[in-house]
Amino acid sequence: ETYLSLFRENFRSHIEMLQVYDKNGKEVTPEKVKKIQRERGLRDD
């Protein structure tokens, strides 16, 4: 259980730092992730 807890925490942190772009270079990061990034001061927009 400790392993799973640490894995989930690490995975969530990794996803929250991620930005996703399509083939044309347009950002397509989900709004839910963008909101979390803004709350943590990781986004300027």
C-alpha positions as CSV (number, residue, x, y, z in Angstrom):
1,E,0.0,0.0,0.0
2,T,2.8,2.4,0.8
3,Y,4.3,1.7,-2.7
4,L,1.0,2.4,-4.4
5,S,0.5,5.6,-2.4
6,L,3.9,6.9,-3.3
7,F,3.5,5.8,-7.0
8,R,0.2,7.7,-7.2
9,E,1.6,10.8,-5.6
10,N,4.6,10.8,-8.0
11,F,2.4,10.1,-11.1
12,R,0.0,12.8,-10.2
13,S,2.8,15.3,-9.7
14,H,4.3,14.3,-13.1
15,I,1.0,14.8,-14.9
16,E,0.4,18.1,-13.2
17,M,3.7,19.4,-14.6
18,L,3.0,18.2,-18.2
19,Q,2.0,20.3,-21.1
20,V,0.5,18.6,-24.2
21,Y,0.9,19.9,-27.8
22,D,-0.7,18.6,-31.0
23,K,1.2,18.2,-34.4
24,N,0.7,21.8,-35.3
25,G,2.3,23.1,-32.1
26,K,-1.0,24.1,-30.5
27,E,-1.2,23.4,-26.8
28,V,-4.0,20.9,-26.0
29,T,-3.4,20.5,-22.2
30,P,-6.7,19.7,-20.5
31,E,-8.3,22.6,-18.7
32,K,-8.3,20.7,-15.4
33,V,-4.5,20.4,-15.5
34,K,-4.1,24.0,-16.6
35,K,-6.1,25.1,-13.6
36,I,-3.9,23.1,-11.2
37,Q,-0.8,24.5,-12.8
38,R,-2.1,28.1,-12.4
39,E,-2.9,27.5,-8.7
40,R,0.6,26.3,-8.2
41,G,2.1,29.2,-10.1
42,L,3.4,27.1,-12.9
43,R,1.6,29.0,-15.7
44,D,1.7,32.6,-16.7
45,D,-1.6,32.6,-18.7
